[in-house]
Amino acid sequence: MIRPKLETLSRETVDRALDEAYGLLMNPGVLVHYDEALQLLADHGAKVDMESRVARIHSSLAEKAVETAPSSFYHHDFDGEPMVHYGGDDVHFDPGSAAIEIADYGAKQSRVPVTADCENYVRVAEMLPQIDAVATSIVSGDVPTAMADWYRLYLLLRYARKPIVTGTFSIESFAIMHELLVTVAGSEEALAERPRAVFDACPSQPLAWSDITCANLMDGARARVPVELIPMPLMGATGPASIIGSAVQHAAECLSGLAIHQLANSGSPIVWGGSPAYFDMRTGAPPMGAMATMMLDCTYAQIGKAIKPGGLPTHAYLGMSDSKIVDAQAGLESASGAILGALAGINMISGPGMMDFESWFSLEKLVIDSEIVGMAKRLVRGVDDSDEPLALDVVREVGHKGSFLGTKHTARHFRTEDYMPSQVIDRDYRQTWFEKGALDINARAHRRVEELIAAYEPLPLENGAVRELEAIATRYAKAAGLEQLPELSSR
């Protein structure tokens, strides 16, 4: 079986891109706003100017970080089972983060989501078999901003069985989130051995690290919690206007993050990820559904896979749309990104359910996107050529009778050769479609959302574990000025 695969660069161009990325680490160097990270780099041979806060990182230091970073690791579920493999060409999908608004079914205006929306999102994502991990995808607007990061994770730990993709936008939140994860895992050692969550860490463009992201990067490394590097150069705005140029800058930003991360704790798992985009000069917007954005993602992933034997684990934001409603544009852009990312062999693709430049979330879109994901996964499984002979026997068996329906060959293959979608995808004859209510895809997706929410079964959390999670959350909520947590559904 030959797996279909997408590569955008020759091996020679990959090597040129990496050479230039290593060169950028020395000139102009990397701007680092976190004293501890600057000192760590200086202690290991980087040329650091504490006044300008620029670190010039020699290629040997970055190459050592690449060498010590694992080529693969597993992401575990609620039961401690390895469910997601970061490495090689294995492909998985999660909904991505972090939407600050939600689109209700049929509405053209968005609104600020609340805890009940986050609960329903997790129920739907949990029940979709095509989605491999859940993310802290929705920012709940009914709690103080200071607790928004860890509160999203708290809700996932209460409702999700799947592995978790998350992140934080403050230095303080990582410790709280780690405490919540350890509570469910049982110990820090158990969490490190069977990591349940991956944390995003986003450098600033171009070639800069804030104190928050540096702290998160180093805290994650020391706790041996996997970290995803998420550089976001915008082509022509905060990065070079060419795809290859922004891919070089992206590589330099990843390499600088790898150096800081591995110096903090050598061998800790880290992902070569990102969320760069084309910059639309007409509107000033960063369209995630642009073909150049998708090509840039596939290009930087190829560089990460080729950076050493076995490569590094990869991630990208794809499978999303810039549309403001769930329409044909949403389907076009989401399908293009999901399929291209799968063909590129990106290990974790974040984006189903997301729209409007990663700021809106739609449960109906998540359900539709899950069907796209199923098709993309079927595509990269390739054409099964294991039959011997390939078709000679079955064609001779049927001869000129004209029907293969009753053959053992058909019974063996018809369920596996295509991806079998849910009723969200219409494959009925027109008359049957009318008899079923003549529903469009949005209506069918909304019906599916309601069915999944109703079918969701709560996690088997023991009362003691629930109380401990609630106690931690309540304590930190009060510190943020909220005396009582929002009431959760009984389901």
MOZI-V662618 format. One record per backbone hydrogen bond with DSSP energy under -0.5 kcal/mol. NH is the residue of the N-H (numbers start at 1). CO is the residue of the C=O. If there is no record, write none. Layout:
<<NH,CO> <NH,CO>>
This chain:
<<3,1> <4,2> <6,343> <14,10> <15,11> <16,12> <17,13> <18,14> <19,15> <20,16> <21,17> <22,18> <23,19> <24,20> <25,21> <25,22> <26,22> <26,23> <27,23> <29,24> <30,55> <31,207> <32,30> <32,53> <33,209> <35,33> <38,34> <39,35> <40,36> <41,37> <42,38> <43,39> <44,40> <44,41> <45,42> <46,41> <47,56> <48,46> <49,54> <50,48> <53,49> <54,49> <55,30> <56,47> <56,54> <57,25> <57,55> <58,56> <61,58> <62,58> <63,59> <64,60> <65,61> <66,62> <67,63> <68,64> <69,65> <73,86> <75,84> <76,195> <77,81> <78,161> <80,77> <83,75> <83,81> <84,75> <86,73> <86,84> <87,85> <88,310> <90,87> <92,346> <92,347> <94,349> <95,133> <99,137> <100,359> <101,359> <102,111> <103,361> <104,102> <107,104> <111,102> <117,114> <118,114> <119,115> <120,116> <121,117> <122,118> <123,119> <124,120> <125,121> <126,122> <127,123> <128,124> <128,125> <129,127> <131,128> <132,93> <132,130> <133,93> <134,163> <136,165> <137,135> <139,99> <140,138> <141,113> <143,140> <147,144> <148,145> <151,147> <152,148> <153,149> <154,150> <155,151> <156,152> <157,153> <158,154> <159,155> <160,156> <163,132> <164,196> <165,134> <166,198> <168,200> <174,170> <174,171> <175,171> <176,172> <177,173> <178,174> <179,175> <180,176> <181,177> <182,178> <183,179> <184,180> <185,181> <186,182> <191,187> <192,188> <193,189> <194,190> <195,192> <198,164> <199,226> <200,166> <201,228> <203,201> <204,208> <208,204> <209,31> <214,210> <215,211> <216,212> <217,213> <218,214> <219,215> <220,216> <221,217> <222,218> <223,219> <224,220> <224,221> <225,220> <226,224> <227,269> <228,199> <229,227> <229,271> <230,201> <231,273> <235,233> <235,277> <236,239> <237,234> <238,234> <239,234> <246,242> <247,243> <248,244> <249,245> <250,246> <251,247> <252,248> <253,249> <254,250> <255,251> <256,252> <257,253> <258,254> <259,255> <260,256> <261,257> <262,258> <263,259> <264,260> <265,261> <268,265> <271,227> <272,313> <273,229> <273,271> <275,231> <277,233> <278,287> <279,235> <280,278> <280,285> <281,279> <283,280> <284,280> <285,280> <287,285> <290,287> <294,290> <295,291> <296,292> <297,293> <298,294> <299,295> <300,296> <301,297> <302,298> <303,299> <304,300> <305,301> <306,302> <307,303> <307,304> <311,308> <312,304> <313,70> <315,272> <316,348> <317,274> <318,316> <318,350> <321,354> <327,325> <331,327> <332,328> <333,329> <334,330> <335,331> <336,332> <337,333> <338,334> <339,335> <340,336> <341,337> <342,338> <343,339> <344,340> <345,342> <346,341> <348,314> <349,92> <350,316> <350,348> <351,94> <352,94> <354,351> <355,360> <356,323> <359,355> <359,356> <360,355> <361,101> <362,353> <366,362> <367,363> <368,364> <369,365> <370,366> <371,367> <371,368> <372,368> <373,369> <374,370> <375,371> <376,372> <377,373> <378,374> <379,375> <380,376> <381,377> <381,378> <382,378> <382,379> <383,2> <384,382> <385,383> <395,391> <396,392> <397,393> <398,394> <399,395> <401,398> <407,404> <411,407> <412,408> <413,409> <414,410> <416,413> <417,413> <420,418> <421,419> <425,422> <426,424> <427,425> <433,429> <434,430> <435,431> <436,432> <437,434> <438,433> <444,440> <445,441> <446,442> <447,443> <448,444> <449,445> <450,446> <451,447> <452,448> <453,449> <454,450> <455,451> <456,452> <461,459> <466,462> <467,463> <468,464> <469,465> <470,466> <471,467> <472,468> <473,469> <474,470> <475,471> <476,472> <477,473> <478,474> <479,475> <480,476> <481,478> <482,477> <483,481>>
